[in-house]
Amino acid sequence: MLQVPFIRQNKELVLERLALKQFKELGLIEEVLALDDKRKQLTLAYDETQAKIKIASDEIGKLMKGGQKEEAEQRKATVADLKQQQQPLTEQLNETEKLLHDTLIKLPNLPAASVPPGRTPEENVEVRAGGAKPALAAEAVPHWDLAKKYDLIDFELGNKITGSGFPVYKNKGARMQRALIQYFLDYNTSKGYMEYMPPHLVNADSAYGTGQLPDKEGQMYFVGEDKLYLIPTAEVPVTNIYRDEILKDSDLPIKMTAYTPCFRREAGSYGKDVRGLNRVHQFDKVEVVQLVHPEKSYEVLEEMVAHVEGLIQALQLPYRVLRLCGGDMGSSPDLTYDFEVYSAAQQKWLEVSSVSNFEAYQANRMKIRFKDSGGKPQLVHTLNGSSLALPRILACLLENNQAADGIHIPPVLQQYFGAEKIS
């Protein structure tokens, strides 16, 4: 959530940056400022009335001690009258503060200065690429055919049990899932991230804190009777661990990692590369989250990008790193890097990770603060990244490593998988 003082002091910059994100409701900025003006006026009137009440109340005690009961009763009547005047001010102030808050949360985060202009994914900027695209044999097939051939994943069974987009991993397919998850967690914890195993459902406050609500409500599965949301990513419960906390400067950075299943309705995505593991409603993902000092967040962002890049390099997958343009960014990040790996059998790039800096946008919603060296509370900056999302990683590992004698397992995974190939 943006902060009103910053909006007021940098109105033209805010409008310019929101336009870069293709945000259409720029008139909300004037609404925010007008509501803030009204809030200030009501607060001033409330405080002035409260001061009069205090003065009159103090006088009552003095008059009673002095035996001036009649004058004291007059002051009591004055206090009662002032409180009656104050009641509508309280109601108006509460209503205005709520309306101001509800308007603020409609505003996306401001994109960083380095975010390129653009409206569509085609306008994202490639930062760098690595790895070599494999030269597959003419008879090479996509991962959904490999899954059937080697009895790794049953898409039809998932459809029977639940519905489309809920694959059932089996045999060596299930083992490969466990191998990837364990490798990712071991890699993350070796780099100083503390592992968590968080709940897979969250309340509305948690979903609001990380920006899923109200922006992405239509993408989340909701348990109506209990008013809980199935998590779309471990980012939500893990970042909320520190909601409403005031940390010490020395506590930062806080580095967290977690494996969870993730649930996304993917509303409106039907027909868009939904074959096999390309787009599913339930999938496994390992996440990394950091809470950092505001002066360090962009340095940490580059470190986290390098961290994810190291994982993909170890898996020996061809990849590219993209800096997202304004129109392709989510509502909450300031700057996002996407990682895509090349699916050789499908001959297309598939997104497997997003790494983002949110600056103080999430922290302001969750009230995650730290006391600086002068003892003054400040909002931390939050960052997170996929390290990694499994479905498309698995799809590319199967496709890119297929050979006549089976599917070869990258060396880094062999100790986790327990074999050199799937045959």
Secondary structure, DSSP 8 states (H G I E B T S, - for coil): ---HHHHHHTHHHHHHHHHHTT---TTHHHHHHHHHHHHHHHHHHHHHHHHHHHHHHHHHHHHHHTT-HHHHHHHHHHHHHHHHHHHHHHHHHHHHHHHHHHHHTTS-----TT----SSGGG-EEEEEES------TT---HHHHHHHTT-EEHHHHHHHT-TT--EE-HHHHHHHHHHHHHHHHHHHHTT-EEE---SEE-HHHHHHTT-TTTTGGGS-EETTTTEEE-SSTHHHHHGGGTT-EEEGGG--EEEEEEEEEE---TT-TTSS-STTSS-SEEEEEEEEEEE-GGGHHHHHHHHHHHHHHHHHHTT--EEEEE--GGGS-SS-SEEEEEEEEETTTTEEEEEEEEEE-TTHHHHHHT-EEE-TTS-EEE-EEEEEEEEEHHHHHHHHHHHTEETTEEE--HHHHHHHTSSEE-
